[in-house]
């Protein structure tokens, strides 16, 4: 059953949980989340009336202009937080090497957000054996990149090779206070499975992404204005893990993608519904 965003999207703030969506720019949200007739130029202001954070997707394609970033800052209220992806030239094209200039440019522009700048995500693709024959080859590539990340920022790193989730990876991230991005993705272990094997916390904050099966959901829908995949069971698994992270007095940044269930604001509504239901079940 579809969650009703008009009912639960504005649920009371959960302390230290920054819950939002990946991007705010979907035209399909007009009428389903944004008021009918809302022009795209007003999407961000309208979005920020409901949520206190967003993960910027457009930075993956290119470093934004200074004017664009200043505009984001000016159009959102105090306390709003922008997370953002590193540009693909760093993560997918140069794959973490010979990219010091690109990293410096990206950070310099994003710093214009001031106190509204949140975690910056190094989203890596799946790598086959032609790219890296074994995990150690990837770690040798990743280690110097992570070591050079400057202090004064919050960074998260996402991998899509489940065989690389081991203590060596976590140790590299912990040494620089870089969060391992915890993702719900068909190629990766379920969160409860991962938490049984390892302590996935590698920084003084946590970063969660609900991504889903992009190919599968695009076969089911081409419009992103309603939930088309039931995710209650997944939320029943995720929410206890989110509570554990919050119990460690951490900030948790968490973002739903449209491809997770069909409608990211509706997924947030479902999250709050399941959170409240699990609260009622507590002894």
Secondary structure, 3 states (H helix, E strand, C coil): CCCCHHHHCCCCCCCCEEEEEECCCCHHHECCCECCCCCHHHHHHHHHCCCCEEEECHHHCCCCCHHHHHHHHHCCCCCCEEEEECCHHHHHHCCCCCCHHHHHHHHHHHHHHHHHEEEEEEECCCCCCCCCCCHHHHHHHHHHHHHHCCCCCCEEEECCCHHHCCHHHHHHHHHCCCEEEEEECCCCCCHHHHHHHCCCCCCCEEEEEECCCHHHHHHHCCCCCCCCCCCHHHHHHHHHHHHHHHHCCCEEEEEECHHHHCCHHHHHHHHHHHHHHHHHHCC
